[in-house]
């Protein structure tokens, strides 16, 4: 399992401190037969960093897969899963 990272630079005067605990939802739209568009979700990302660079705001965010990141030791896999 891999976690995705999103990085974006915005020309904005948004205060970087207002982005604490912010979430970003990304989508793209695919044109299908008949000319209509289908909305394709790209994930939900949690903002981890927001840094001001003169007139730009640089944002780094990680998707929800980071929530599944757990420490693993080999001792947890010892035993019989079907032991009655």
C-alpha positions, 0 to 999 in steps of 0.5 A: 500500500502506498500513500499519495502526496499532493503538492501545489503552489497557489498565487493567493493571499490565504493565511497559511494558519487557516489551513490547519486540519484542512482537507483537499478533495481532487477530481478530474472530469472524463468526457465519455461517449455522447459528450457528457462528463464523468467525475472521477475522484482522485482522493482526499488529502490532509494538509500537512504543510502550508508555507508562504513564499512571497506571493505564493502559498505552497501546500503539501498534503497526504492522502488517507492511506497515511492513516493505515501506516502502523509499526509492524514487528515479526512477532505479530505474525507468529502463530496459527490463524486457524487455531481453535 
